[in-house]
Amino acid sequence: QLQLVESGGGLVQPGGSLRLSCAASGFSLDIYAIGWFRQAPGKEREVVSCISNDDGSTVYADSVKGRFTISRDNAKNTVYLQMDGLKPDDTAVYYCNANRGGTTFWGQGTQVTVSS
């Protein structure tokens, strides 16, 4: 079965850190561009960060620049999102997406809650 599975979400205090993982099964992530997206209650899904499949170039939303880091480990078939300096506004369900041409996979999402 071809699927993406996110993990690593949870409840964290403001200023804390989490590392999200996006693991693929049934296909290799190394040929796909990977994006992390998030959706907060009542808001549209928005892109957080992306990493290319060729040169590993990265892009970040302005709201997370300097706090979040995306990376990929092709040997583990996994992409990560290291989130530091978390803020209450980062509370959302986080999804990973693998895209190559017309082929797209979405994970089921993992909840991140930033609250004291």
N, C-alpha and C positions, 0 to 999 in steps of 0.2 A: 504494500500500500504506500502510495506517495503522500507524504505529509511533512509538515513543519510543526514542531512542538516547542512552545516557549516555556520557560521556567525562570524562577528566581525572583518573582514578585513577592510583595509582602507589605507589611506595615513598618514604616520607619519614621523617626522623628526628623523635623526640619534640620538641615545640615548634614544628615546622614547619607549613607551610600548603599547602593544595591548594584548587583551585576546580573543583568538578564542574559539568558542563553536562548538561542534559537537553533535547534538541532533538526537536521533533515534525515528522513528515512526513505529509502526507495529510490533516491536519486542523489547526485553529487551537487553540492552547493557551489563548487568552485567555478562553474561556468555561468553562474547566475549573479546578477546584481542584486544586492540585498538592501532592503530598507526596513527601518523601524518606524512604526506609526503609533499614534496614541489617540484615544478617544475618551474625553471626559464626559460626564453626564450632561446631556442637553447640548452638547457641542458636536461639531463635525469631526470626523477623523482627520488628523493632520500628520504630515511627515515630520519626523524627529531627526533622522539621520539616514544616510545612505552610504554604501561602499560599493565600488565598482568591482567587476570580476576580472578585469585585465590588469590595471596598474595599481589597484588598491586605493585609488583616490577616494576621498571622503567629503561629504557635505553635511552640514548641520543647520538646523533651524536657529535663527538668531536667539531664540529664547533659551537654548541649551548650550550655545557655544561657550567653550571654556569650562564646562561642567561635565558634559557627557563625552564619552569616547567609544566609537564603534571599531570593532576589529573582527577579523575572521581567522579561524584555524582550519584550513582545508583538510589537514590530516584527521581532525576530529569531526569534520563535516558540520561545523558549528560556527555561528556568528554570535558575537557578544555585544552588549551595550553596557558599558561601565558608567554608572550614574553617581556622581559626587555632588555635594552641595545641594541636596534635594530640597525643594520648596513645596509648600502646599499646592501651588499651581501645577506641579508635576503629577498630581494625582490623576490617574486615568487607567484605562485598560491599554496595555501595550501589545502591539501586534508586530510580527515580522512578516515580511513579504519577499518572495524570491521571484525575480522577473528576468525572462530572457525572450526577446522577441514577443511573440503572442502567447507565450506560456507563463502563467502566473500562479503561484501558490501562496496561500495565507495560512497562518497558524490560528489557533483558537483564542489566543490572547492570554495575558497574565496581568492580574490586578496589582497596581502599585498605589499605595495610599501613604501620603506624607502628612502626618498629623502629630501634634503633641498630646 
